[in-house]
Amino acid sequence: MAIYFYSTREQPYGCFSNFSQHGFELEGFWWPTSEHYFQAQKFPNHPWQDQIRKAKTPKDAAKMGRDRRYPLRSDWEEIKDEIMKRAVWQKFTTHADIREILLQTGDELIVENSPIDYYWGCGADGTGKNRLGEILMAVREILRA
Ligand SMILES: Nc1nc(O)c(N)c(N[C@@H]2O[C@H](COP(=O)(O)O)[C@@H](O)[C@H]2O)n1
């Protein structure tokens, strides 16, 4: 049976959301959530990156990362999946408890059940790419190996 997640409040799979409070160290900094890391990577070598890292909540970090006041790095579309994978990998290798939850999903399909996101999630009608779910499954596969 497929596993659907979206809100961090839903147990036990809320931890699959990038908004879950599972911070990690990466590239010399502490990132409060994988959302903070992902959104900040849109602005390399720009003070806005540091501001995003320091955002109070992942929701704030997402809002700041989507703010087009500052230019998005030109190669973002080519690298965003790799950045997401790096964030998800670091999150699940840092925290043994959620790593276990991911591993215990076995070979089940994992789907980010976002009604608005057709790239990272499955969208309102289920036709989305579900890239975040795919990345979680790819990380699960590597962890299992
Ligand atoms: N809560 C929530 N609201 C949205 O509007 C969303 N698009 C998502 N999906 C998550 O958004 C992150 C990436 O967003 P952008 O590529 O910067 O638009 C990622 O964490 C998705 O899982 N969630």
Ligand as a Chemical Component Dictionary entry (heavy atoms), coordinates in Angstrom:
data_LIG
# 
_chem_comp.id                   LIG 
_chem_comp.type                 NON-POLYMER 
_chem_comp.pdbx_formal_charge   0 
_chem_comp.three_letter_code    LIG 
# 
loop_
_chem_comp_atom.comp_id 
_chem_comp_atom.atom_id 
_chem_comp_atom.alt_atom_id 
_chem_comp_atom.type_symbol 
_chem_comp_atom.charge 
_chem_comp_atom.model_Cartn_x 
_chem_comp_atom.model_Cartn_y 
_chem_comp_atom.model_Cartn_z 
_chem_comp_atom.pdbx_ordinal 
LIG N1 N1 N 0 3.747  23.123 2.189  1  
LIG C1 C1 C 0 4.116  23.242 0.881  2  
LIG N2 N2 N 0 3.648  24.303 0.187  3  
LIG C2 C2 C 0 4.011  24.431 -1.104 4  
LIG O1 O1 O 0 3.558  25.496 -1.801 5  
LIG C3 C3 C 0 4.852  23.483 -1.722 6  
LIG N3 N3 N 0 5.259  23.658 -3.029 7  
LIG C4 C4 C 0 5.275  22.380 -0.939 8  
LIG N4 N4 N 0 6.114  21.439 -1.427 9  
LIG C5 C5 C 0 7.451  21.513 -0.930 10 
LIG O2 O2 O 0 8.024  22.745 -1.349 11 
LIG C6 C6 C 0 9.415  22.614 -1.383 12 
LIG C7 C7 C 0 10.005 23.057 -2.698 13 
LIG O3 O3 O 0 9.323  24.183 -3.128 14 
LIG P1 P1 P 0 9.835  25.070 -4.363 15 
LIG O4 O4 O 0 10.460 24.150 -5.362 16 
LIG O5 O5 O 0 10.775 26.043 -3.796 17 
LIG O6 O6 O 0 8.559  25.718 -4.831 18 
LIG C8 C8 C 0 9.722  21.148 -1.153 19 
LIG O7 O7 O 0 10.071 20.966 0.196  20 
LIG C9 C9 C 0 8.406  20.479 -1.455 21 
LIG O8 O8 O 0 8.318  19.270 -0.738 22 
LIG N5 N5 N 0 4.918  22.305 0.364  23 
# 
loop_
_chem_comp_bond.comp_id 
_chem_comp_bond.atom_id_1 
_chem_comp_bond.atom_id_2 
_chem_comp_bond.value_order 
_chem_comp_bond.pdbx_ordinal 
LIG N1 C1 SING 1  
LIG C1 N2 SING 2  
LIG C1 N5 DOUB 3  
LIG N2 C2 DOUB 4  
LIG C2 O1 SING 5  
LIG C2 C3 SING 6  
LIG C3 N3 SING 7  
LIG C3 C4 DOUB 8  
LIG C4 N4 SING 9  
LIG C4 N5 SING 10 
LIG N4 C5 SING 11 
LIG C5 O2 SING 12 
LIG C5 C9 SING 13 
LIG O2 C6 SING 14 
LIG C6 C7 SING 15 
LIG C6 C8 SING 16 
LIG C7 O3 SING 17 
LIG O3 P1 SING 18 
LIG P1 O4 DOUB 19 
LIG P1 O5 SING 20 
LIG P1 O6 SING 21 
LIG C8 O7 SING 22 
LIG C8 C9 SING 23 
LIG C9 O8 SING 24 
# 
